[in-house]
C-alpha cells in the first residue's frame, strides 16, 4: 500500500479532501468547562462559533491523547509499512511531541516518521495535500518526506483580526493592549514565521485589512494553491474569494471555516488567505 499520511485537525482539510487523498486526521479537543469536544467530530465549526458567542465559559484547547495517535498508527500499520505524520508547528502546540512519544506504544511496528510543518491552518493543509498526492502516485516514504520538506518554504498566510478580545481572554496580550487596540480600531495582521505567530502589520479599518490580504496574495508570481478561511465571517470571506479570482481561478480557491482549535484563541471575525506558490519571477 501507499505511504500512510496522518495530520491533525489544525490543517483545516475538508472531509472531501481527506477522503479523496486518503489522509488520516487526529483531532485536537476543545473544552467549555466540563464539556469536551473533539475538533470536527463532536462539534462542527459552525456549532463551535455559535457556542463561542453565547457561552459564559471561555473555552480552551488540548492536544490529542497518546491513545488517539496509537489508534490511527495501528490501523494504518495493518495496510502499510510506512507512515508520515505532518503536524502543526511544534512551537505552537505539543501535538508533535505527543505524536512522537506515541510511536513507541504501537502494537504493530512499522516505520513512522514525523515532520513539523512549521505552520498551521490551510498552509499546513497544503503541505499535507502535496505529500498525500505524492504517496498516491507511488512515491516511497523518503521521497514523500522530501516533497513535504520542499513545500514548507513555499506556503504562507496572512490573517486579519476583527477583535483583540479573545487574545486578551486567552492570555496572549494584556488588557491594556486589547483596550487600546479597540479604541484605535486597530486591525492587526499576523503571519507565521519560524513556527511562531508574528505581527505582519496593522491597519485602522477592516477594509484596509482585507486589502492587505489581497495584496499579499497578489505579490506571488506563481500560485499553485490558494485558500480563504474565516471564523464566523463568511460573507467577507466569500467577497474576498471572488475578488481574488482576478489573480487565481475562483473555482480553485478552497473555502474553509477555521478549526475550533484555532478559533478558541482568535474568536470570530478572523479572515485568512493561505497561498502555496513562488514569489520569484525567474
Secondary structure, 3 states (H helix, E strand, C coil): CCCEEEEEHHHCCCHHHHHHHCEEEECCEEEECCEEEEECCCECHHHHHHHHHHCCCCCEEECCCHHHHHHHHHHHHCCCCEEEEEECCCCCCCHHHHHHHHHHHCCCCCEEEEEECCCCHHHHHHHHHHHHHHHHCCCCHHHHHHHHHHHHCCEEEEEECCCCHHHHHCCCCCHHHHHHHHHCCCEEEEEEECCEEEEEEEECCHHHHHHHHHHHHHCCCEEEEEEEEECCCHHHHHHHHHHHCCCCCHHHEEEEECCHHHHHHHCCCCEEEEEEEECCCC
